[in-house]
Amino acid sequence: MVNQMKNVALVKQLYIVFSVIFMTSCDQPKVTVFSNCVIPSFPAANSIACADGKITSIGEDLTGDIMINLEKGVVYPGFMDAHLHLVWYGKAMEILDLVGTKSAAEITSIVAQVYDGSERWIIGRGWDQNDWEIIQYPNKESLDKVAVDQPVYLHRIDGHAIWVNSNVLSICGIDRNTADPIGGKILRDSSGNPTGVFIDNAMDLIKKFVPDNSKNDKRRQIINAVRKLNQFGLTAIHDAGTDIETVHILKELIAQEQLTIRVNAMLNNNSEDYQEFLTKGPDITDKFLSVRTVKIYFDGAMGSRGAALLEPYADDPKNIGLNLTDERKITEKVNQFNAAGFQVAIHCIGDRANRLALDIFEESGNQNARNRIEHAQIIHSDDLPRYFDLGVIPSMQATHCTSDMYWIDERLGDERLHEAYPWQSLLQTGSIIPGGSDAPVEIPNPLLGIHAAVTRQDTSGWPAEGWQANERMTIDQALASITSWAAYSMFAESYLGKIKPGYIADFTVLSQDLSTIDPAQIPSVNVHFTIVNGKVVYRR
């Protein structure tokens, strides 16, 4: 009997021990090891261990519960795009793609193929008259020939102009008596009649008539866009202009564990979109979604001659560009948003817009807010050091330079070309430059951005020495622009942008080491894996 009691006690003790071991093992997160890889920042290591979405160790021949062979791929911190338009990029996949078209006639041919005579709006984007043999704006008559009784609405590549047909003008009630709105221009013929091209704020006269994107449409477009962005190796993006509905969709996707990219949301300068957050403060509780920035448009774009310049356009001597938002209103907003703990990002392309925005930040901004200027394409030499001095971040897109370099001299004249895309000049003052694509204006492939940054050439190698080669970035600077600098610009430098224990396990795995190859080969490098939060979200 005594022995039986001892046996029962022993069984109970063993049960307790095994239960503790089992419960402890259940509490311990599984360790995933990414093995058989090259890590440029850790040359002696060949594996990275992760748990709970964070890096736990970096070393040689590490082991774990889950082993993922990266097949000798080269591992970088997850690439980030510091300026793109998420919903617009997803929507661009579903409408007419006019990028690369060489004439108005080519575009009308594309429109003719989808014309069905219904009330459905024919929508497209991507035309650029600077790429045409005859460099001039198109007109409504050419669209009327192929779609006279169906609305046609075509965005210019930069999103700062639209081209419509007469049917759209009729729907919107626009005629020769319609006045140009502040910050916008209706192009007109010699008789004063609208030609069908509307620039910057003039687009609002038509946008309100375009059928709305439903919530389901947005959700689908976001999912499709994220899938494609992951294929480019992107693990995080800064969405430059987010409405409140998009924020809600992103939160739903996060709750359903369907969002495979981190989003730094820049709220639209629209009280319906920012008021909820302005009242309660930034929303930064989830590492997949940060809401602490408001974006404001100051001027237009160079391609449509809407960028605000200090001196007139060389090819349009009576035009110095457009102010899309009143300076006093921007000053008030900067003061209001910074005081509430929000970063302000101002769209500024021309040198006048950049100078005025810097003046506003100097007068009313909080340097700890890490305020940003988006694009910063044309900067007067006197204003270059002011970015660093004022703590303002120039967020720039390298492929804008290589897209615009063919014609930017026509807009600025030779004497102002040194102001255009002055990356190295800014870096030498101490500034950092978060890099992006402005997709869908440009392709959101970070390898194309790196190539443009280090060569200032197009993918064919033109011009041979690089356009204004003195402003090129080094490969290390170009990589920092889409990793650690992009992380800093969204207040995430303590957990994103580096391969380091304790940092989030976001990686971009390439087929080659970008520091060891001819820069001309960078666009042909393949993305082998994209890893977000320690999980493979794309595999080639």
C-alpha positions as CSV (number, residue, x, y, z in Angstrom):
1,M,0.0,0.0,0.0
2,V,2.9,2.3,0.9
3,N,4.5,1.6,-2.5
4,Q,1.3,2.3,-4.3
5,M,1.0,5.7,-2.6
6,K,4.6,6.5,-3.5
7,N,4.0,5.6,-7.1
8,V,0.9,7.8,-7.2
9,A,2.9,10.7,-5.7
10,L,5.7,10.1,-8.2
11,V,3.2,10.1,-11.1
12,K,1.7,13.4,-9.8
13,Q,5.1,14.9,-9.6
14,L,6.1,13.8,-13.1
15,Y,2.7,15.2,-14.3
16,I,3.4,18.5,-12.8
17,V,7.0,18.6,-14.2
18,F,5.9,17.7,-17.7
19,S,3.0,20.1,-17.5
20,V,5.3,22.9,-16.5
21,I,7.7,21.9,-19.4
22,F,4.8,21.7,-21.8
23,M,3.3,25.1,-20.8
24,T,6.7,26.7,-20.8
25,S,7.4,25.4,-24.3
26,C,4.0,26.6,-25.5
27,D,4.8,30.1,-24.1
28,Q,8.2,30.2,-25.9
29,P,7.8,31.7,-29.4
30,K,9.1,29.5,-32.2
31,V,12.4,30.5,-33.6
32,T,12.6,31.0,-37.3
33,V,16.1,30.9,-38.8
34,F,16.8,32.4,-42.3
35,S,19.9,30.4,-43.3
36,N,22.3,30.1,-46.2
37,C,22.4,33.8,-46.9
38,V,24.8,36.7,-47.4
39,I,24.4,39.7,-45.0
40,P,26.5,42.6,-46.2
41,S,26.4,44.3,-42.8
42,F,27.5,41.1,-41.1
43,P,30.1,39.6,-43.5
44,A,31.0,36.7,-41.2
45,A,27.3,35.6,-40.7
46,N,25.2,33.4,-42.8
47,S,21.9,33.2,-40.9
48,I,19.4,35.3,-38.9
49,A,17.3,34.0,-36.1
50,C,13.9,35.6,-35.4
51,A,11.0,35.2,-33.0
52,D,7.8,37.1,-32.6
53,G,8.6,39.1,-35.7
54,K,11.9,40.4,-34.3
55,I,15.6,39.6,-34.9
56,T,17.0,37.7,-31.9
57,S,20.5,36.9,-33.2
58,I,22.8,37.0,-36.3
59,G,25.5,34.5,-36.8
60,E,26.9,31.5,-38.5
61,D,24.9,28.3,-38.9
62,L,22.2,29.2,-36.4
63,T,19.4,26.7,-35.8
64,G,15.8,27.1,-34.9
65,D,12.3,25.6,-34.9
66,I,11.7,26.7,-38.5
67,M,14.5,26.8,-41.0
68,I,14.1,28.8,-44.2
69,N,16.9,28.5,-46.8
70,L,17.5,31.8,-48.6
71,E,19.5,30.1,-51.3
72,K,22.6,32.3,-51.0
73,G,20.5,35.4,-51.4
74,V,21.9,38.8,-50.2
75,V,19.9,40.1,-47.3
76,Y,19.2,43.9,-46.8
77,P,17.0,45.6,-44.3
78,G,13.5,45.7,-45.7
79,F,13.3,48.3,-48.5
80,M,10.9,51.2,-47.9
81,D,9.2,53.6,-50.3
82,A,9.0,57.0,-48.6
83,H,6.5,58.5,-51.0
84,L,3.8,56.7,-53.0
85,H,0.1,56.7,-53.4
86,L,-1.3,53.3,-52.3
87,V,-4.9,53.4,-53.5
88,W,-4.0,55.4,-56.7
89,Y,-1.4,52.7,-57.5
90,G,-3.9,50.0,-57.0
91,K,-6.4,51.8,-59.1
92,A,-3.9,52.4,-61.8
93,M,-3.7,48.7,-62.3
94,E,-7.4,48.7,-63.3
95,I,-7.7,51.6,-65.7
96,L,-6.1,52.5,-69.1
97,D,-2.3,52.5,-68.9
98,L,-1.1,55.4,-71.0
99,V,2.5,55.5,-69.7
100,G,5.1,55.5,-72.6
101,T,2.6,56.6,-75.3
102,K,4.2,58.7,-78.0
103,S,1.4,60.8,-79.3
104,A,-2.2,61.9,-78.7
105,A,-3.2,59.8,-81.7
106,E,-1.9,56.6,-80.0
107,I,-4.0,57.5,-76.9
108,T,-7.2,58.1,-78.9
109,S,-6.6,54.7,-80.5
110,I,-6.5,53.1,-77.1
111,V,-9.6,54.9,-76.1
112,A,-11.4,53.8,-79.3
113,Q,-10.7,50.1,-78.4
114,V,-12.6,50.4,-75.1
115,Y,-15.4,52.8,-76.3
116,D,-18.8,51.1,-76.0
117,G,-21.2,54.2,-76.1
118,S,-22.4,53.7,-72.6
119,E,-22.5,56.1,-69.7
120,R,-19.5,54.4,-68.1
121,W,-16.5,56.7,-67.7
122,I,-13.4,55.8,-69.6
123,I,-10.6,56.5,-67.2
124,G,-6.9,56.3,-67.8
125,R,-3.6,57.8,-66.6
126,G,0.0,58.2,-67.7
127,W,0.0,60.6,-70.7
128,D,3.0,63.0,-70.9
129,Q,3.1,65.5,-73.8
130,N,6.9,65.9,-73.1
131,D,7.4,62.4,-74.5
132,W,5.6,63.2,-77.8
133,E,7.2,64.1,-81.1
134,I,5.0,67.2,-81.1
135,I,5.4,68.6,-77.6
136,Q,2.1,70.3,-77.0
137,Y,-1.0,69.7,-74.9
138,P,-3.8,67.6,-76.4
139,N,-7.4,68.8,-76.9
140,K,-10.9,67.5,-76.5
141,E,-11.6,67.3,-80.2
142,S,-9.2,64.4,-80.7
143,L,-11.1,62.4,-78.0
144,D,-14.5,63.5,-79.4
145,K,-13.6,61.7,-82.6
146,V,-13.5,58.3,-80.9
147,A,-15.9,58.8,-78.0
148,V,-18.2,61.7,-78.6
149,D,-21.1,60.5,-76.4
150,Q,-19.1,58.7,-73.6
151,P,-17.2,60.5,-70.8
152,V,-13.4,60.2,-71.2
153,Y,-11.2,61.3,-68.2
154,L,-7.4,60.9,-68.6
155,H,-4.9,61.8,-65.9
156,R,-1.4,63.2,-66.9
157,I,1.4,61.0,-65.5
158,D,2.2,63.3,-62.6
159,G,-1.5,63.6,-61.5
160,H,-1.4,67.4,-61.9
161,A,-3.4,67.7,-65.1
162,I,-6.4,65.9,-66.7
163,W,-7.5,65.6,-70.4
164,V,-11.2,65.2,-71.0
165,N,-13.6,65.2,-73.9
166,S,-16.6,67.4,-74.7
167,N,-19.0,65.0,-73.1
168,V,-17.3,65.5,-69.7
169,L,-17.4,69.3,-70.1
170,S,-21.2,69.0,-70.8
171,I,-21.7,66.8,-67.7
172,C,-19.8,69.2,-65.5
173,G,-21.4,72.4,-67.0
174,I,-18.0,73.9,-68.0
175,D,-17.8,76.4,-70.8
176,R,-15.9,79.6,-71.8
177,N,-17.5,81.4,-68.9
178,T,-16.1,79.1,-66.3
179,A,-13.5,81.0,-64.4
180,D,-10.1,79.6,-63.4
181,P,-10.1,78.6,-59.7
182,I,-7.4,79.8,-57.4
183,G,-4.4,77.5,-57.8
184,G,-5.6,76.1,-61.1
185,K,-5.8,76.7,-64.8
186,I,-8.2,75.8,-67.5
187,L,-6.3,75.7,-70.8
188,R,-8.2,77.6,-73.5
189,D,-8.1,78.1,-77.3
190,S,-7.8,81.4,-79.0
191,S,-11.5,82.0,-78.6
192,G,-11.4,81.4,-74.9
193,N,-13.1,78.0,-75.0
194,P,-11.7,75.2,-72.8
195,T,-9.5,72.8,-74.7
196,G,-10.2,69.9,-72.4
197,V,-7.0,70.1,-70.3
198,F,-7.3,71.2,-66.7
199,I,-4.3,71.8,-64.4
200,D,-4.0,71.4,-60.7
201,N,-6.9,72.9,-58.7
202,A,-8.9,73.3,-61.9
203,M,-9.2,69.5,-61.9
204,D,-11.6,69.8,-58.9
205,L,-14.2,71.3,-61.3
206,I,-14.4,67.8,-62.8
207,K,-13.3,65.4,-60.1
208,K,-16.5,65.8,-58.1
209,F,-18.5,64.3,-61.1
210,V,-16.3,61.2,-61.5
211,P,-18.0,58.1,-60.1
212,D,-16.8,57.4,-56.6
213,N,-14.5,54.5,-55.7
214,S,-16.5,52.3,-53.3
215,K,-15.0,50.9,-50.1
216,N,-14.9,47.4,-51.7
217,D,-13.1,48.9,-54.7
218,K,-10.5,50.5,-52.4
219,R,-10.0,47.3,-50.5
220,R,-9.4,45.3,-53.7
221,Q,-7.1,47.9,-55.0
222,I,-5.1,48.1,-51.8
223,I,-4.7,44.3,-51.7
224,N,-3.6,44.2,-55.3
225,A,-1.2,47.1,-54.8
226,V,0.4,45.5,-51.7
227,R,0.9,42.2,-53.5
228,K,2.8,43.9,-56.3
229,L,4.8,46.1,-53.9
230,N,5.9,43.0,-52.0
231,Q,7.1,41.6,-55.3
232,F,9.4,44.6,-55.7
233,G,10.9,43.8,-52.3
234,L,9.1,46.5,-50.4
235,T,8.3,45.9,-46.8
236,A,7.0,49.4,-45.8
237,I,5.6,52.5,-47.6
238,H,4.7,56.1,-46.8
239,D,1.3,56.7,-48.3
240,A,1.3,60.3,-49.4
241,G,-2.3,61.3,-49.0
242,T,-4.6,58.9,-47.1
243,D,-8.3,59.4,-46.4
244,I,-10.1,58.1,-43.3
245,E,-11.8,55.3,-45.2
246,T,-8.4,53.9,-46.3
247,V,-7.2,54.0,-42.7
248,H,-10.2,52.0,-41.6
249,I,-9.6,49.4,-44.4
250,L,-6.0,49.1,-43.4
251,K,-7.0,48.5,-39.8
252,E,-9.4,45.8,-41.0
253,L,-6.7,44.1,-43.0
254,I,-4.4,44.2,-40.0
255,A,-7.0,42.6,-37.8
256,Q,-7.5,39.9,-40.4
257,E,-3.7,39.4,-40.7
258,Q,-3.9,40.3,-44.4
259,L,-1.7,43.3,-44.6
260,T,1.8,42.3,-45.7
261,I,3.4,45.8,-45.8
262,R,3.8,48.5,-43.2
263,V,2.1,51.8,-43.9
264,N,3.0,55.2,-42.7
265,A,-0.1,57.1,-43.5
266,M,0.1,60.8,-44.4
267,L,-3.5,62.1,-43.9
268,N,-5.0,64.3,-46.6
269,N,-5.3,68.0,-45.7
270,N,-9.0,67.5,-45.3
271,S,-10.8,68.0,-42.0
272,E,-12.9,64.9,-42.7
273,D,-9.8,62.8,-42.8
274,Y,-7.7,64.4,-40.0
275,Q,-10.1,65.8,-37.5
276,E,-10.6,62.4,-35.7
277,F,-6.9,62.1,-35.2
278,L,-6.2,65.7,-34.4
279,T,-8.6,65.4,-31.5
280,K,-7.1,62.3,-30.0
281,G,-3.5,62.5,-31.3
282,P,-1.3,60.3,-33.4
283,D,-2.2,56.6,-33.8
284,I,1.1,54.7,-33.5
285,T,0.1,51.7,-31.4
286,D,0.4,49.1,-34.3
287,K,3.7,48.7,-36.0
288,F,1.9,47.9,-39.3
289,L,0.1,51.3,-39.4
290,S,1.4,54.7,-38.3
291,V,-0.9,57.8,-38.5
292,R,1.1,60.8,-37.4
293,T,1.5,62.9,-40.5
294,V,-0.6,65.3,-42.5
295,K,0.2,66.1,-46.1
296,I,-0.4,69.5,-47.7
297,Y,0.0,70.5,-51.4
298,F,1.8,73.8,-52.0
299,D,2.4,73.9,-55.7
300,G,2.0,71.8,-58.9
301,A,4.4,69.9,-61.1
302,M,7.2,70.8,-63.5
303,G,5.8,68.8,-66.4
304,S,2.5,70.8,-66.4
305,R,4.3,74.1,-65.5
306,G,2.5,74.3,-62.2
307,A,5.5,74.1,-59.9
308,A,6.0,77.5,-58.2
309,L,9.3,79.1,-59.4
310,L,11.1,82.2,-58.2
311,E,11.6,83.3,-61.8
312,P,9.4,82.6,-64.8
313,Y,9.6,79.4,-66.8
314,A,12.2,79.6,-69.6
315,D,9.6,78.2,-72.0
316,D,6.7,80.2,-70.6
317,P,8.0,83.6,-69.7
318,K,4.7,84.9,-68.2
319,N,4.3,81.9,-65.9
320,I,5.8,81.4,-62.5
321,G,3.6,78.4,-61.5
322,L,0.8,77.9,-59.1
323,N,0.2,78.1,-55.3
324,L,-2.4,75.4,-54.7
325,T,-2.9,76.3,-51.0
326,D,-2.8,79.7,-49.5
327,E,0.4,80.5,-47.5
328,R,-1.5,81.7,-44.5
329,K,-3.6,78.6,-44.3
330,I,-0.4,76.4,-44.5
331,T,1.1,78.4,-41.7
332,E,-1.9,77.9,-39.5
333,K,-2.0,74.2,-40.3
334,V,1.7,73.7,-39.5
335,N,1.2,75.4,-36.2
336,Q,-1.9,73.4,-35.4
337,F,-0.7,70.0,-36.5
338,N,2.8,70.3,-34.9
339,A,1.2,71.4,-31.6
340,A,-1.0,68.3,-31.7
341,G,2.0,66.0,-32.2
342,F,1.8,65.6,-35.9
343,Q,4.5,65.8,-38.6
344,V,3.6,68.0,-41.6
345,A,4.7,67.0,-45.1
346,I,4.4,69.7,-47.7
347,H,4.4,69.0,-51.4
348,C,6.9,71.5,-52.9
349,I,8.5,71.1,-56.3
350,G,9.6,74.6,-57.5
351,D,12.2,76.7,-55.8
352,R,9.7,79.3,-54.7
353,A,7.5,76.7,-53.1
354,N,10.5,75.2,-51.3
355,R,11.6,78.6,-50.0
356,L,8.2,79.6,-48.8
357,A,7.7,76.2,-47.1
358,L,11.0,76.6,-45.3
359,D,10.0,80.1,-44.2
360,I,6.8,78.7,-42.8
361,F,8.6,75.9,-40.9
362,E,11.1,78.4,-39.6
363,E,8.3,80.7,-38.4
364,S,5.7,78.2,-37.1
365,G,7.1,74.7,-37.1
366,N,8.5,72.5,-34.3
367,Q,11.9,71.1,-35.2
368,N,11.1,68.0,-33.1
369,A,8.2,67.2,-35.5
370,R,10.6,66.1,-38.2
371,N,8.6,68.1,-40.8
372,R,9.1,67.1,-44.4
373,I,9.1,68.6,-47.8
374,E,8.0,66.1,-50.4
375,H,9.8,66.1,-53.8
376,A,12.0,69.2,-53.2
377,Q,13.0,69.0,-56.9
378,I,14.2,72.5,-57.5
379,I,16.0,74.3,-54.7
380,H,17.8,77.6,-54.8
381,S,21.4,77.3,-53.6
382,D,20.7,79.7,-50.7
383,D,18.1,77.4,-49.3
384,L,20.1,74.1,-49.3
385,P,21.6,74.4,-45.8
386,R,18.2,75.5,-44.4
387,Y,16.8,72.0,-44.5
388,F,19.4,70.7,-42.0
389,D,19.4,73.9,-39.9
390,L,15.6,73.8,-39.5
391,G,15.4,70.0,-39.1
392,V,13.2,69.7,-42.2
393,I,13.5,66.4,-44.1
394,P,13.7,66.5,-48.0
395,S,11.8,63.5,-49.2
396,M,12.9,62.9,-52.8
397,Q,12.3,60.4,-55.6
398,A,15.4,59.6,-57.7
399,T,13.6,58.4,-60.8
400,H,11.9,61.8,-61.1
401,C,15.3,63.1,-62.1
402,T,15.9,60.5,-64.7
403,S,12.4,60.9,-66.1
404,D,12.6,64.7,-66.3
405,M,16.3,65.2,-67.4
406,Y,15.3,65.0,-71.1
407,W,13.3,68.3,-70.9
408,I,13.9,70.0,-67.6
409,D,16.4,72.4,-69.3
410,E,13.5,73.7,-71.4
411,R,11.6,74.6,-68.2
412,L,14.5,76.1,-66.2
413,G,17.1,77.3,-68.8
414,D,20.7,76.4,-68.4
415,E,21.5,78.9,-65.7
416,R,19.1,77.2,-63.2
417,L,19.8,73.6,-64.0
418,H,22.2,73.3,-61.0
419,E,19.1,73.7,-58.8
420,A,17.5,70.5,-60.1
421,Y,17.5,67.4,-57.9
422,P,20.5,68.5,-55.8
423,W,20.9,65.3,-53.8
424,Q,24.6,65.3,-53.0
425,S,24.5,69.0,-52.3
426,L,21.8,68.5,-49.7
427,L,23.6,65.5,-48.2
428,Q,26.8,67.5,-47.8
429,T,24.9,70.0,-45.6
430,G,24.1,67.2,-43.2
431,S,20.6,66.4,-44.4
432,I,19.3,62.9,-45.0
433,I,17.1,62.1,-48.0
434,P,14.4,59.4,-47.7
435,G,13.8,57.9,-51.1
436,G,10.6,56.9,-52.8
437,S,9.0,56.5,-56.2
438,D,5.8,58.6,-56.2
439,A,4.0,55.6,-57.7
440,P,2.1,55.4,-59.8
441,V,3.8,58.4,-61.3
442,E,7.0,56.2,-61.4
443,I,7.4,52.5,-61.1
444,P,7.8,51.6,-57.4
445,N,10.7,49.3,-58.0
446,P,13.4,50.4,-55.5
447,L,16.1,49.0,-57.6
448,L,15.3,51.5,-60.3
449,G,15.5,54.2,-57.7
450,I,18.9,53.0,-56.5
451,H,20.2,52.9,-60.0
452,A,18.9,56.4,-60.8
453,A,20.4,57.7,-57.5
454,V,23.9,56.3,-58.1
455,T,24.2,56.9,-61.9
456,R,21.7,59.7,-62.8
457,Q,21.3,57.8,-66.0
458,D,18.3,56.0,-67.6
459,T,18.4,52.3,-67.9
460,S,20.0,52.5,-71.4
461,G,23.0,54.3,-69.8
462,W,22.2,57.8,-71.1
463,P,23.9,60.2,-70.6
464,A,27.2,58.5,-70.5
465,E,28.7,60.4,-67.6
466,G,25.4,60.8,-65.8
467,W,23.2,63.9,-65.8
468,Q,24.8,66.5,-63.5
469,A,26.9,63.6,-62.2
470,N,28.3,65.7,-59.3
471,E,24.9,65.2,-57.6
472,R,24.9,61.4,-57.6
473,M,24.6,59.4,-54.4
474,T,27.0,56.7,-53.4
475,I,25.6,53.2,-53.2
476,D,25.6,53.4,-49.4
477,Q,23.7,56.6,-49.4
478,A,21.2,55.2,-51.9
479,L,20.6,52.2,-49.7
480,A,20.2,54.3,-46.6
481,S,17.6,56.4,-48.4
482,I,15.3,53.4,-48.6
483,T,16.1,51.8,-45.3
484,S,17.4,53.8,-42.3
485,W,16.7,57.3,-43.6
486,A,13.1,56.3,-44.6
487,A,12.7,54.8,-41.1
488,Y,13.9,58.0,-39.4
489,S,11.5,60.1,-41.4
490,M,8.6,58.1,-39.9
491,F,10.0,58.0,-36.4
492,A,10.8,54.3,-36.7
493,E,14.6,54.3,-36.5
494,S,14.6,52.4,-33.2
495,Y,13.0,49.3,-34.7
496,L,13.1,49.5,-38.6
497,G,15.7,50.1,-41.2
498,K,18.6,47.9,-39.9
499,I,19.6,44.3,-39.5
500,K,20.2,44.2,-35.8
501,P,19.0,42.2,-32.8
502,G,15.8,43.7,-31.4
503,Y,14.8,45.2,-34.7
504,I,11.8,44.0,-36.6
505,A,12.5,41.1,-39.0
506,D,11.8,42.9,-42.3
507,F,14.2,41.9,-45.0
508,T,14.6,42.3,-48.8
509,V,16.6,39.4,-50.3
510,L,18.3,40.0,-53.6
511,S,20.2,37.9,-56.1
512,Q,23.3,40.0,-55.9
513,D,25.2,42.3,-53.6
514,L,24.6,45.9,-54.9
515,S,27.9,47.1,-53.6
516,T,30.0,44.7,-55.7
517,I,28.4,44.9,-59.1
518,D,28.5,47.5,-61.9
519,P,25.7,50.0,-61.2
520,A,24.4,49.5,-64.7
521,Q,23.4,46.0,-63.7
522,I,21.3,47.1,-60.7
523,P,18.0,47.2,-62.6
524,S,18.4,43.6,-63.6
525,V,19.0,42.3,-60.1
526,N,16.2,40.0,-58.9
527,V,14.2,40.1,-55.7
528,H,14.3,36.5,-54.4
529,F,12.4,36.9,-51.1
530,T,10.5,39.6,-49.3
531,I,10.1,39.0,-45.6
532,V,7.8,41.0,-43.3
533,N,7.6,40.4,-39.6
534,G,9.7,37.3,-39.9
535,K,7.3,35.8,-42.5
536,V,8.0,35.2,-46.2
537,V,5.4,37.3,-48.1
538,Y,7.0,37.0,-51.6
539,R,9.2,34.3,-53.0
540,R,10.4,34.4,-56.6
